[in-house]
Amino acid sequence: MNPLAVTDRRGFLAQLTLAGIGVAGASLSPAGRTAEAGVHAMKLCLAPGSIGVRANQTETIALAHRHGFTAVEPFPDFLAGLSSEQMTELRAELEAKRLVWGAAGLPVEFRRDDGTFNEGLSRLPSLAAALQRAGASRVGTWLSPGHGSLTYRQNFDQHARRLREVSRVLADHGLRLGLEYVGTFTSRARQRFPFVHNLAETRELIAAIGGENTGVVLDSWHWWQAGDTEVDLLALRPDDIVSVDLNDAPAGVAKDQQQDGKRELPAATGVIDVATFLRALVRIGYAGPVRAEPFNQALNALDNDPACAATLAALRKAFSGVSP
């Protein structure tokens, strides 16, 4: 394929993406700057895999700094391979670039058989220690909204038991565990036995797990799909939230027909009331990372830099609709 044609296509897609979120580049209007100042405690986090960016830890930090993100996802396996001197250099680089860590992905597969779970759990202490040495404090994962053979109660008990073990290891290393419920109707409809898929049920699971280091990963998409409300968010304390994902939904698709893997960048369509979602977080005093997780094909087709620029612009646009 002609390299120039690929570049032109990606440039065209970049223009489409930026136009779709209503911005031209990553510049802020005065209103946008004012709103962002009002929610300055939240950190705009670059999570590359969520936006189709292929980058290692070093490249992700460089991209985050270049485009104006204020947080970056930590990669446990990379951090575990650093020497003490390299870790010191990395932490100094983050400080110099005014970046903080967002939430790492949980490196334990707890949804499958016991052998797979135990293998992941055995590796967790060393990876948790690496995150601690790096200065990270948050780990997140998602909950499948159904199961093919386990009833709700059986699945609940298994999750509580396994995630209790995970949370204890993380607590030993000063790390918090965040659980993201999946509210998408079409996702849970595929499973024989529905499982946790809204904020209330997630909080019940967190209570069963016990420990003060377990909380929720909030996603505007799942909040909307689950039928959760502003009132539900206002019932949370800041410490109940480990991380936040921000997304919008495609226009012209019925709510119960939306597909989890086909979303839009924050504030792209207005289908999801992102302003109300963010305003509630401001009111309760949430001060952690916020990342985009759109699973969007047009965004994924872009090169790394245009994808990062479009994502940050979308996040800033979403914040511009929030009164300080």
Secondary structure as the mmCIF struct_conf table of DSSP 4:
data_model
#
loop_
_struct_conf.conf_type_id
_struct_conf.id
_struct_conf.beg_label_comp_id
_struct_conf.beg_label_asym_id
_struct_conf.beg_label_seq_id
_struct_conf.end_label_comp_id
_struct_conf.end_label_asym_id
_struct_conf.end_label_seq_id
HELX_RH_AL_P HELX_RH_AL_P1 PRO A 3 GLY A 20
TURN_TY1_P TURN_TY1_P1 ILE A 21 GLY A 22
BEND BEND1 ALA A 24 ALA A 26
HELX_RH_AL_P HELX_RH_AL_P2 PRO A 30 GLY A 38
TURN_TY1_P TURN_TY1_P2 VAL A 39 ALA A 41
BEND BEND2 MET A 42 MET A 42
STRN STRN1 LYS A 43 LEU A 46
HELX_RH_3T_P HELX_RH_3T_P1 PRO A 48 ILE A 51
TURN_TY1_P TURN_TY1_P3 GLY A 52 GLY A 52
HELX_RH_AL_P HELX_RH_AL_P3 GLN A 57 HIS A 67
TURN_TY1_P TURN_TY1_P4 GLY A 68 GLY A 68
BEND BEND3 THR A 70 THR A 70
STRN STRN2 ALA A 71 VAL A 72
HELX_RH_AL_P HELX_RH_AL_P4 PRO A 76 ALA A 80
TURN_TY1_P TURN_TY1_P5 GLY A 81 GLY A 81
HELX_RH_AL_P HELX_RH_AL_P5 SER A 84 ALA A 96
TURN_TY1_P TURN_TY1_P6 LYS A 97 ARG A 98
STRN STRN3 VAL A 100 TRP A 101
STRN STRN4 ALA A 103 GLY A 105
HELX_LH_PP_P HELX_LH_PP_P1 LEU A 106 LEU A 106
BEND BEND4 ARG A 111 ARG A 112
HELX_RH_AL_P HELX_RH_AL_P6 ASP A 114 ALA A 134
TURN_TY1_P TURN_TY1_P7 GLY A 135 GLY A 135
STRN STRN5 ARG A 138 TRP A 142
BEND BEND5 PRO A 145 PRO A 145
STRN STRN6 GLY A 146 HIS A 147
BEND BEND6 GLY A 148 SER A 149
HELX_RH_AL_P HELX_RH_AL_P7 TYR A 152 ALA A 171
TURN_TY1_P TURN_TY1_P8 ASP A 172 GLY A 174
STRN STRN7 ARG A 176 GLU A 180
HELX_RH_AL_P HELX_RH_AL_P8 PHE A 185 ALA A 189
TURN_TY1_P TURN_TY1_P9 ARG A 190 ARG A 190
BEND BEND7 GLN A 191 ARG A 192
STRN STRN8 PHE A 193 PRO A 194
BEND BEND8 ASN A 198 ASN A 198
HELX_RH_AL_P HELX_RH_AL_P9 LEU A 199 ILE A 209
BEND BEND9 GLY A 211 GLY A 211
TURN_TY1_P TURN_TY1_P10 GLU A 212 ASN A 213
STRN STRN9 THR A 214 ASP A 219
HELX_RH_AL_P HELX_RH_AL_P10 SER A 220 GLN A 225
TURN_TY1_P TURN_TY1_P11 ALA A 226 GLY A 227
HELX_RH_AL_P HELX_RH_AL_P11 GLU A 230 LEU A 234
TURN_TY1_P TURN_TY1_P12 ALA A 235 ALA A 235
BEND BEND10 LEU A 236 LEU A 236
HELX_RH_3T_P HELX_RH_3T_P2 PRO A 238 ASP A 240
STRN STRN10 ILE A 241 LEU A 246
STRN STRN11 ASP A 248 ASP A 248
TURN_TY1_P TURN_TY1_P13 ALA A 251 GLY A 252
BEND BEND11 VAL A 253 VAL A 253
HELX_RH_3T_P HELX_RH_3T_P3 LYS A 255 GLN A 257
TURN_TY1_P TURN_TY1_P14 ASP A 260 GLY A 261
STRN STRN12 GLU A 264 GLU A 264
TURN_TY1_P TURN_TY1_P15 PRO A 266 ALA A 267
BEND BEND12 ALA A 268 ILE A 272
HELX_RH_AL_P HELX_RH_AL_P12 VAL A 274 ILE A 284
TURN_TY1_P TURN_TY1_P16 GLY A 285 GLY A 285
BEND BEND13 GLY A 288 GLY A 288
STRN STRN13 PRO A 289 ALA A 292
HELX_RH_AL_P HELX_RH_AL_P13 GLN A 297 ASN A 300
TURN_TY1_P TURN_TY1_P17 ALA A 301 ALA A 301
BEND BEND14 LEU A 302 LEU A 302
HELX_RH_AL_P HELX_RH_AL_P14 ASN A 304 SER A 320
TURN_TY1_P TURN_TY1_P18 GLY A 321 GLY A 321
BEND BEND15 VAL A 322 VAL A 322
#
